């Protein structure tokens, strides 16, 4: 996500920089270095990786999450659960069961 501050004294220069940063060559150099996926369907940053290529190809079907209070609760549950099994604190199955229980609680709280 790129933006230009409305108060900038360099709007024209900022716009030129943003236009460059979203070109395929620039995306390959800065987005791939960060380990992110390209949002452009024409730019596959990981052509030698069959798994990440599949991920890249499916991005055209993704959509942004709605920014509601429950989304942030979900992200907290998800990141804590994933961290717990990556660090070897709990088995994957136990972490997933815990996440499901917590998410079900959020669903009930939010009346979904």
N, CA, C and O atoms as a GROMACS GRO file, in nm:
protein
  448
    1UNK      N    1   0.084  -0.117   0.000
    1UNK     CA    2   0.000   0.000   0.000
    1UNK      C    3   0.089   0.123   0.000
    1UNK      O    4   0.178   0.137   0.083
    2UNK      N    5   0.063   0.210  -0.091
    2UNK     CA    6   0.142   0.331  -0.104
    2UNK      C    7   0.048   0.451  -0.096
    2UNK      O    8  -0.067   0.444  -0.140
    3UNK      N    9   0.097   0.560  -0.042
    3UNK     CA   10   0.015   0.680  -0.029
    3UNK      C   11   0.102   0.803  -0.036
    3UNK      O   12   0.223   0.798  -0.016
    4UNK      N   13   0.039   0.913  -0.066
    4UNK     CA   14   0.105   1.043  -0.066
    4UNK      C   15   0.033   1.128   0.038
    4UNK      O   16  -0.090   1.140   0.034
    5UNK      N   17   0.108   1.186   0.129
    5UNK     CA   18   0.047   1.271   0.232
    5UNK      C   19  -0.014   1.394   0.167
    5UNK      O   20   0.047   1.456   0.080
    6UNK      N   21  -0.132   1.431   0.210
    6UNK     CA   22  -0.200   1.547   0.151
    6UNK      C   23  -0.124   1.676   0.179
    6UNK      O   24  -0.139   1.772   0.104
    7UNK      N   25  -0.044   1.681   0.284
    7UNK     CA   26   0.030   1.802   0.319
    7UNK      C   27   0.169   1.809   0.257
    7UNK      O   28   0.245   1.901   0.287
    8UNK      N   29   0.202   1.714   0.170
    8UNK     CA   30   0.337   1.713   0.113
    8UNK      C   31   0.363   1.838   0.029
    8UNK      O   32   0.274   1.891  -0.037
    9UNK      N   33   0.487   1.881   0.034
    9UNK     CA   34   0.530   1.992  -0.051
    9UNK      C   35   0.586   1.940  -0.183
    9UNK      O   36   0.627   2.018  -0.270
   10UNK      N   37   0.587   1.807  -0.197
   10UNK     CA   38   0.647   1.745  -0.315
   10UNK      C   39   0.550   1.646  -0.380
   10UNK      O   40   0.586   1.532  -0.406
   11UNK      N   41   0.430   1.691  -0.405
   11UNK     CA   42   0.326   1.602  -0.460
   11UNK      C   43   0.366   1.546  -0.596
   11UNK      O   44   0.348   1.427  -0.622
   12UNK      N   45   0.419   1.630  -0.683
   12UNK     CA   46   0.455   1.584  -0.818
   12UNK      C   47   0.567   1.479  -0.812
   12UNK      O   48   0.561   1.377  -0.881
   13UNK      N   49   0.668   1.505  -0.730
   13UNK     CA   50   0.778   1.410  -0.715
   13UNK      C   51   0.729   1.280  -0.650
   13UNK      O   52   0.771   1.171  -0.689
   14UNK      N   53   0.642   1.294  -0.552
   14UNK     CA   54   0.586   1.175  -0.486
   14UNK      C   55   0.509   1.090  -0.584
   14UNK      O   56   0.521   0.968  -0.584
   15UNK      N   57   0.430   1.155  -0.667
   15UNK     CA   58   0.351   1.082  -0.765
   15UNK      C   59   0.442   1.009  -0.863
   15UNK      O   60   0.415   0.894  -0.898
   16UNK      N   61   0.549   1.072  -0.907
   16UNK     CA   62   0.644   1.007  -0.998
   16UNK      C   63   0.708   0.886  -0.932
   16UNK      O   64   0.724   0.781  -0.994
   17UNK      N   65   0.745   0.901  -0.804
   17UNK     CA   66   0.804   0.788  -0.731
   17UNK      C   67   0.704   0.672  -0.721
   17UNK      O   68   0.741   0.558  -0.746
   18UNK      N   69   0.580   0.701  -0.685
   18UNK     CA   70   0.480   0.594  -0.674
   18UNK      C   71   0.457   0.527  -0.808
   18UNK      O   72   0.442   0.405  -0.814
   19UNK      N   73   0.452   0.604  -0.914
   19UNK     CA   74   0.434   0.544  -1.047
   19UNK      C   75   0.549   0.448  -1.078
   19UNK      O   76   0.526   0.342  -1.137
   20UNK      N   77   0.671   0.485  -1.040
   20UNK     CA   78   0.784   0.396  -1.062
   20UNK      C   79   0.776   0.272  -0.973
   20UNK      O   80   0.800   0.160  -1.020
   21UNK      N   81   0.742   0.290  -0.846
   21UNK     CA   82   0.742   0.179  -0.751
   21UNK      C   83   0.644   0.068  -0.786
   21UNK      O   84   0.660  -0.045  -0.740
   22UNK      N   85   0.543   0.096  -0.867
   22UNK     CA   86   0.447  -0.008  -0.904
   22UNK      C   87   0.472  -0.065  -1.043
   22UNK      O   88   0.388  -0.137  -1.097
   23UNK      N   89   0.587  -0.034  -1.102
   23UNK     CA   90   0.622  -0.098  -1.229
   23UNK      C   91   0.670  -0.241  -1.199
   23UNK      O   92   0.719  -0.267  -1.089
   24UNK      N   93   0.658  -0.331  -1.294
   24UNK     CA   94   0.702  -0.470  -1.269
   24UNK      C   95   0.846  -0.482  -1.218
   24UNK      O   96   0.871  -0.558  -1.125
   25UNK      N   97   0.939  -0.409  -1.277
   25UNK     CA   98   1.079  -0.420  -1.234
   25UNK      C   99   1.097  -0.372  -1.090
   25UNK      O  100   1.166  -0.436  -1.011
   26UNK      N  101   1.035  -0.261  -1.057
   26UNK     CA  102   1.048  -0.209  -0.921
   26UNK      C  103   0.978  -0.302  -0.821
   26UNK      O  104   1.030  -0.326  -0.712
   27UNK      N  105   0.861  -0.353  -0.857
   27UNK     CA  106   0.791  -0.445  -0.767
   27UNK      C  107   0.878  -0.566  -0.737
   27UNK      O  108   0.885  -0.611  -0.622
   28UNK      N  109   0.944  -0.618  -0.839
   28UNK     CA  110   1.030  -0.734  -0.817
   28UNK      C  111   1.142  -0.701  -0.720
   28UNK      O  112   1.180  -0.786  -0.639
   29UNK      N  113   1.195  -0.581  -0.726
   29UNK     CA  114   1.309  -0.550  -0.641
   29UNK      C  115   1.271  -0.517  -0.498
   29UNK      O  116   1.342  -0.558  -0.407
   30UNK      N  117   1.162  -0.445  -0.474
   30UNK     CA  118   1.134  -0.407  -0.335
   30UNK      C  119   1.029  -0.493  -0.268
   30UNK      O  120   1.043  -0.522  -0.149
   31UNK      N  121   0.927  -0.536  -0.337
   31UNK     CA  122   0.825  -0.619  -0.273
   31UNK      C  123   0.879  -0.760  -0.247
   31UNK      O  124   0.857  -0.815  -0.139
   32UNK      N  125   0.948  -0.817  -0.342
   32UNK     CA  126   1.003  -0.952  -0.324
   32UNK      C  127   1.106  -0.954  -0.212
   32UNK      O  128   1.112  -1.051  -0.136
   33UNK      N  129   1.186  -0.849  -0.199
   33UNK     CA  130   1.286  -0.845  -0.091
   33UNK      C  131   1.219  -0.846   0.046
   33UNK      O  132   1.277  -0.895   0.143
   34UNK      N  133   1.100  -0.793   0.054
   34UNK     CA  134   1.028  -0.792   0.181
   34UNK      C  135   0.955  -0.924   0.207
   34UNK      O  136   0.904  -0.947   0.316
   35UNK      N  137   0.950  -1.010   0.105
   35UNK     CA  138   0.884  -1.138   0.121
   35UNK      C  139   0.734  -1.130   0.098
   35UNK      O  140   0.660  -1.219   0.140
   36UNK      N  141   0.688  -1.024   0.034
   36UNK     CA  142   0.546  -1.006   0.008
   36UNK      C  143   0.511  -1.060  -0.130
   36UNK      O  144   0.598  -1.098  -0.207
   37UNK      N  145   0.383  -1.062  -0.158
   37UNK     CA  146   0.335  -1.101  -0.290
   37UNK      C  147   0.304  -0.974  -0.369
   37UNK      O  148   0.270  -0.870  -0.311
   38UNK      N  149   0.315  -0.983  -0.499
   38UNK     CA  150   0.279  -0.870  -0.584
   38UNK      C  151   0.127  -0.863  -0.597
   38UNK      O  152   0.060  -0.966  -0.604
   39UNK      N  153   0.075  -0.743  -0.600
   39UNK     CA  154  -0.070  -0.728  -0.622
   39UNK      C  155  -0.101  -0.724  -0.771
   39UNK      O  156  -0.218  -0.720  -0.810
   40UNK      N  157   0.000  -0.723  -0.852
   40UNK     CA  158  -0.021  -0.721  -0.997
   40UNK      C  159  -0.029  -0.863  -1.051
   40UNK      O  160   0.061  -0.943  -1.025
   41UNK      N  161  -0.135  -0.897  -1.126
   41UNK     CA  162  -0.144  -1.032  -1.182
   41UNK      C  163  -0.035  -1.060  -1.286
   41UNK      O  164  -0.011  -1.176  -1.319
   42UNK      N  165   0.031  -0.956  -1.336
   42UNK     CA  166   0.137  -0.976  -1.436
   42UNK      C  167   0.275  -0.994  -1.373
   42UNK      O  168   0.370  -1.024  -1.445
   43UNK      N  169   0.288  -0.976  -1.242
   43UNK     CA  170   0.419  -0.981  -1.179
   43UNK      C  171   0.424  -1.095  -1.078
   43UNK      O  172   0.366  -1.087  -0.970
   44UNK      N  173   0.495  -1.202  -1.115
   44UNK     CA  174   0.518  -1.313  -1.024
   44UNK      C  175   0.658  -1.295  -0.968
   44UNK      O  176   0.757  -1.308  -1.041
   45UNK      N  177   0.667  -1.265  -0.839
   45UNK     CA  178   0.797  -1.240  -0.778
   45UNK      C  179   0.875  -1.367  -0.749
   45UNK      O  180   0.993  -1.361  -0.717
   46UNK      N  181   0.810  -1.482  -0.759
   46UNK     CA  182   0.874  -1.608  -0.721
   46UNK      C  183   0.855  -1.714  -0.831
   46UNK      O  184   0.800  -1.820  -0.804
   47UNK      N  185   0.901  -1.687  -0.955
   47UNK     CA  186   0.876  -1.781  -1.065
   47UNK      C  187   0.941  -1.917  -1.047
   47UNK      O  188   0.897  -2.015  -1.108
   48UNK      N  189   1.044  -1.926  -0.964
   48UNK     CA  190   1.113  -2.054  -0.943
   48UNK      C  191   1.054  -2.135  -0.828
   48UNK      O  192   1.099  -2.246  -0.801
   49UNK      N  193   0.953  -2.081  -0.762
   49UNK     CA  194   0.892  -2.150  -0.649
   49UNK      C  195   0.749  -2.190  -0.687
   49UNK      O  196   0.661  -2.104  -0.696
   50UNK      N  197   0.724  -2.320  -0.709
   50UNK     CA  198   0.592  -2.361  -0.756
   50UNK      C  199   0.479  -2.331  -0.656
   50UNK      O  200   0.367  -2.301  -0.698
   51UNK      N  201   0.506  -2.338  -0.527
   51UNK     CA  202   0.403  -2.310  -0.427
   51UNK      C  203   0.368  -2.162  -0.427
   51UNK      O  204   0.250  -2.126  -0.432
   52UNK      N  205   0.470  -2.076  -0.421
   52UNK     CA  206   0.442  -1.932  -0.419
   52UNK      C  207   0.384  -1.884  -0.552
   52UNK      O  208   0.309  -1.787  -0.555
   53UNK      N  209   0.419  -1.952  -0.661
   53UNK     CA  210   0.359  -1.916  -0.789
   53UNK      C  211   0.208  -1.943  -0.786
   53UNK      O  212   0.130  -1.864  -0.838
   54UNK      N  213   0.168  -2.055  -0.727
   54UNK     CA  214   0.026  -2.085  -0.714
   54UNK      C  215  -0.041  -1.978  -0.627
   54UNK      O  216  -0.150  -1.930  -0.659
   55UNK      N  217   0.023  -1.942  -0.517
   55UNK     CA  218  -0.031  -1.836  -0.430
   55UNK      C  219  -0.047  -1.707  -0.509
   55UNK      O  220  -0.150  -1.641  -0.501
   56UNK      N  221   0.056  -1.671  -0.584
   56UNK     CA  222   0.051  -1.549  -0.663
   56UNK      C  223  -0.064  -1.554  -0.764
   56UNK      O  224  -0.135  -1.456  -0.782
   57UNK      N  225  -0.082  -1.669  -0.827
   57UNK     CA  226  -0.188  -1.682  -0.928
   57UNK      C  227  -0.327  -1.669  -0.869
   57UNK      O  228  -0.420  -1.630  -0.939
   58UNK      N  229  -0.344  -1.702  -0.741
   58UNK     CA  230  -0.477  -1.696  -0.680
   58UNK      C  231  -0.510  -1.558  -0.624
   58UNK      O  232  -0.624  -1.535  -0.583
   59UNK      N  233  -0.413  -1.467  -0.620
   59UNK     CA  234  -0.438  -1.334  -0.565
   59UNK      C  235  -0.550  -1.260  -0.639
   59UNK      O  236  -0.617  -1.175  -0.580
   60UNK      N  237  -0.569  -1.291  -0.765
   60UNK     CA  238  -0.674  -1.224  -0.840
   60UNK      C  239  -0.813  -1.253  -0.784
   60UNK      O  240  -0.909  -1.182  -0.813
   61UNK      N  241  -0.824  -1.358  -0.704
   61UNK     CA  242  -0.953  -1.394  -0.646
   61UNK      C  243  -0.971  -1.346  -0.503
   61UNK      O  244  -1.073  -1.375  -0.440
   62UNK      N  245  -0.871  -1.274  -0.450
   62UNK     CA  246  -0.880  -1.230  -0.311
   62UNK      C  247  -0.957  -1.098  -0.301
   62UNK      O  248  -0.978  -1.028  -0.400
   63UNK      N  249  -0.997  -1.067  -0.181
   63UNK     CA  250  -1.067  -0.941  -0.156
   63UNK      C  251  -1.027  -0.890  -0.018
   63UNK      O  252  -0.988  -0.970   0.067
   64UNK      N  253  -1.036  -0.759   0.004
   64UNK     CA  254  -0.995  -0.707   0.135
   64UNK      C  255  -1.096  -0.742   0.243
   64UNK      O  256  -1.216  -0.754   0.218
   65UNK      N  257  -1.044  -0.757   0.366
   65UNK     CA  258  -1.131  -0.781   0.481
   65UNK      C  259  -1.206  -0.653   0.513
   65UNK      O  260  -1.153  -0.544   0.496
   66UNK      N  261  -1.328  -0.665   0.557
   66UNK     CA  262  -1.398  -0.545   0.604
   66UNK      C  263  -1.336  -0.501   0.738
   66UNK      O  264  -1.310  -0.585   0.824
   67UNK      N  265  -1.314  -0.374   0.755
   67UNK     CA  266  -1.254  -0.327   0.879
   67UNK      C  267  -1.361  -0.303   0.983
   67UNK      O  268  -1.411  -0.192   1.000
   68UNK      N  269  -1.394  -0.410   1.053
   68UNK     CA  270  -1.490  -0.404   1.162
   68UNK      C  271  -1.419  -0.451   1.288
   68UNK      O  272  -1.309  -0.507   1.280
   69UNK      N  273  -1.479  -0.431   1.401
   69UNK     CA  274  -1.413  -0.464   1.528
   69UNK      C  275  -1.373  -0.611   1.536
   69UNK      O  276  -1.268  -0.644   1.592
   70UNK      N  277  -1.454  -0.700   1.481
   70UNK     CA  278  -1.423  -0.843   1.494
   70UNK      C  279  -1.302  -0.885   1.411
   70UNK      O  280  -1.237  -0.984   1.445
   71UNK      N  281  -1.271  -0.814   1.304
   71UNK     CA  282  -1.156  -0.851   1.222
   71UNK      C  283  -1.028  -0.846   1.304
   71UNK      O  284  -0.944  -0.935   1.294
   72UNK      N  285  -1.013  -0.742   1.384
   72UNK     CA  286  -0.891  -0.728   1.464
   72UNK      C  287  -0.886  -0.834   1.573
   72UNK      O  288  -0.778  -0.883   1.606
   73UNK      N  289  -0.999  -0.870   1.629
   73UNK     CA  290  -1.004  -0.979   1.727
   73UNK      C  291  -0.960  -1.110   1.660
   73UNK      O  292  -0.882  -1.187   1.717
   74UNK      N  293  -1.010  -1.133   1.539
   74UNK     CA  294  -0.973  -1.254   1.464
   74UNK      C  295  -0.824  -1.258   1.438
   74UNK      O  296  -0.760  -1.361   1.459
   75UNK      N  297  -0.767  -1.145   1.393
   75UNK     CA  298  -0.624  -1.141   1.363
   75UNK      C  299  -0.541  -1.168   1.488
   75UNK      O  300  -0.439  -1.237   1.481
   76UNK      N  301  -0.584  -1.115   1.603
   76UNK     CA  302  -0.511  -1.141   1.728
   76UNK      C  303  -0.514  -1.290   1.762
   76UNK      O  304  -0.412  -1.348   1.801
   77UNK      N  305  -0.630  -1.351   1.748
   77UNK     CA  306  -0.644  -1.494   1.778
   77UNK      C  307  -0.557  -1.575   1.682
   77UNK      O  308  -0.484  -1.665   1.724
   78UNK      N  309  -0.566  -1.543   1.556
   78UNK     CA  310  -0.491  -1.616   1.454
   78UNK      C  311  -0.340  -1.604   1.476
   78UNK      O  312  -0.270  -1.704   1.476
   79UNK      N  313  -0.291  -1.482   1.496
   79UNK     CA  314  -0.146  -1.464   1.510
   79UNK      C  315  -0.094  -1.531   1.637
   79UNK      O  316   0.014  -1.590   1.636
   80UNK      N  317  -0.169  -1.521   1.748
   80UNK     CA  318  -0.126  -1.587   1.872
   80UNK      C  319  -0.126  -1.739   1.857
   80UNK      O  320  -0.036  -1.807   1.905
   81UNK      N  321  -0.229  -1.791   1.791
   81UNK     CA  322  -0.238  -1.936   1.771
   81UNK      C  323  -0.126  -1.989   1.685
   81UNK      O  324  -0.065  -2.092   1.716
   82UNK      N  325  -0.098  -1.921   1.576
   82UNK     CA  326   0.009  -1.963   1.486
   82UNK      C  327   0.144  -1.955   1.557
   82UNK      O  328   0.226  -2.046   1.547
   83UNK      N  329   0.164  -1.846   1.629
   83UNK     CA  330   0.290  -1.830   1.703
   83UNK      C  331   0.310  -1.943   1.803
   83UNK      O  332   0.422  -1.992   1.821
   84UNK      N  333   0.201  -1.986   1.869
   84UNK     CA  334   0.214  -2.089   1.972
   84UNK      C  335   0.264  -2.222   1.917
   84UNK      O  336   0.340  -2.292   1.984
   85UNK      N  337   0.221  -2.258   1.795
   85UNK     CA  338   0.274  -2.386   1.743
   85UNK      C  339   0.406  -2.369   1.669
   85UNK      O  340   0.485  -2.463   1.664
   86UNK      N  341   0.432  -2.251   1.612
   86UNK     CA  342   0.561  -2.229   1.548
   86UNK      C  343   0.672  -2.234   1.653
   86UNK      O  344   0.780  -2.287   1.628
   87UNK      N  345   0.644  -2.178   1.770
   87UNK     CA  346   0.743  -2.180   1.879
   87UNK      C  347   0.749  -2.313   1.952
   87UNK      O  348   0.830  -2.332   2.042
   88UNK      N  349   0.662  -2.406   1.913
   88UNK     CA  350   0.661  -2.538   1.974
   88UNK      C  351   0.600  -2.540   2.113
   88UNK      O  352   0.626  -2.632   2.191
   89UNK      N  353   0.520  -2.440   2.145
   89UNK     CA  354   0.457  -2.435   2.278
   89UNK      C  355   0.342  -2.534   2.290
   89UNK      O  356   0.316  -2.587   2.398
   90UNK      N  357   0.272  -2.557   2.179
   90UNK     CA  358   0.161  -2.653   2.177
   90UNK      C  359   0.161  -2.723   2.042
   90UNK      O  360   0.211  -2.668   1.944
   91UNK      N  361   0.104  -2.843   2.035
   91UNK     CA  362   0.091  -2.910   1.904
   91UNK      C  363  -0.005  -2.831   1.814
   91UNK      O  364  -0.092  -2.759   1.862
   92UNK      N  365   0.014  -2.846   1.685
   92UNK     CA  366  -0.070  -2.775   1.588
   92UNK      C  367  -0.218  -2.800   1.615
   92UNK      O  368  -0.298  -2.707   1.616
   93UNK      N  369  -0.255  -2.925   1.636
   93UNK     CA  370  -0.395  -2.960   1.656
   93UNK      C  371  -0.455  -2.885   1.775
   93UNK      O  372  -0.568  -2.836   1.769
   94UNK      N  373  -0.379  -2.878   1.882
   94UNK     CA  374  -0.426  -2.808   2.002
   94UNK      C  375  -0.440  -2.658   1.975
   94UNK      O  376  -0.537  -2.596   2.019
   95UNK      N  377  -0.345  -2.601   1.904
   95UNK     CA  378  -0.351  -2.458   1.871
   95UNK      C  379  -0.473  -2.427   1.785
   95UNK      O  380  -0.542  -2.328   1.808
   96UNK      N  381  -0.499  -2.513   1.687
   96UNK     CA  382  -0.614  -2.492   1.598
   96UNK      C  383  -0.744  -2.505   1.677
   96UNK      O  384  -0.836  -2.426   1.658
   97UNK      N  385  -0.753  -2.605   1.763
   97UNK     CA  386  -0.873  -2.620   1.846
   97UNK      C  387  -0.896  -2.496   1.932
   97UNK      O  388  -1.009  -2.449   1.947
   98UNK      N  389  -0.787  -2.443   1.989
   98UNK     CA  390  -0.798  -2.322   2.070
   98UNK      C  391  -0.843  -2.202   1.989
   98UNK      O  392  -0.926  -2.123   2.034
   99UNK      N  393  -0.789  -2.188   1.868
   99UNK     CA  394  -0.829  -2.077   1.781
   99UNK      C  395  -0.976  -2.089   1.743
   99UNK      O  396  -1.049  -1.989   1.744
  100UNK      N  397  -1.020  -2.210   1.711
  100UNK     CA  398  -1.161  -2.231   1.674
  100UNK      C  399  -1.252  -2.192   1.789
  100UNK      O  400  -1.353  -2.125   1.768
  101UNK      N  401  -1.217  -2.234   1.910
  101UNK     CA  402  -1.300  -2.201   2.027
  101UNK      C  403  -1.305  -2.050   2.048
  101UNK      O  404  -1.412  -1.994   2.073
  102UNK      N  405  -1.191  -1.984   2.036
  102UNK     CA  406  -1.188  -1.838   2.055
  102UNK      C  407  -1.266  -1.765   1.945
  102UNK      O  408  -1.337  -1.669   1.972
  103UNK      N  409  -1.252  -1.812   1.822
  103UNK     CA  410  -1.324  -1.750   1.711
  103UNK      C  411  -1.474  -1.771   1.727
  103UNK      O  412  -1.553  -1.681   1.699
  104UNK      N  413  -1.513  -1.889   1.771
  104UNK     CA  414  -1.655  -1.913   1.797
  104UNK      C  415  -1.709  -1.818   1.904
  104UNK      O  416  -1.822  -1.771   1.895
  105UNK      N  417  -1.626  -1.789   2.006
  105UNK     CA  418  -1.666  -1.693   2.109
  105UNK      C  419  -1.687  -1.554   2.048
  105UNK      O  420  -1.784  -1.486   2.081
  106UNK      N  421  -1.596  -1.514   1.959
  106UNK     CA  422  -1.609  -1.382   1.893
  106UNK      C  423  -1.736  -1.379   1.809
  106UNK      O  424  -1.809  -1.280   1.809
  107UNK      N  425  -1.762  -1.487   1.738
  107UNK     CA  426  -1.883  -1.495   1.655
  107UNK      C  427  -2.009  -1.477   1.742
  107UNK      O  428  -2.101  -1.404   1.705
  108UNK      N  429  -2.010  -1.544   1.855
  108UNK     CA  430  -2.125  -1.529   1.947
  108UNK      C  431  -2.135  -1.388   2.002
  108UNK      O  432  -2.243  -1.330   2.006
  109UNK      N  433  -2.019  -1.330   2.043
  109UNK     CA  434  -2.015  -1.195   2.096
  109UNK      C  435  -2.069  -1.094   1.996
  109UNK      O  436  -2.147  -1.005   2.031
  110UNK      N  437  -2.028  -1.109   1.873
  110UNK     CA  438  -2.064  -1.015   1.768
  110UNK      C  439  -2.203  -1.041   1.709
  110UNK      O  440  -2.252  -0.964   1.627
  111UNK      N  441  -2.265  -1.152   1.751
  111UNK     CA  442  -2.399  -1.183   1.701
  111UNK      C  443  -2.401  -1.222   1.554
  111UNK      O  444  -2.496  -1.192   1.482
  112UNK      N  445  -2.296  -1.288   1.510
  112UNK     CA  446  -2.290  -1.329   1.368
  112UNK      C  447  -2.346  -1.468   1.349
  112UNK      O  448  -2.349  -1.518   1.237
   0.00000   0.00000   0.00000
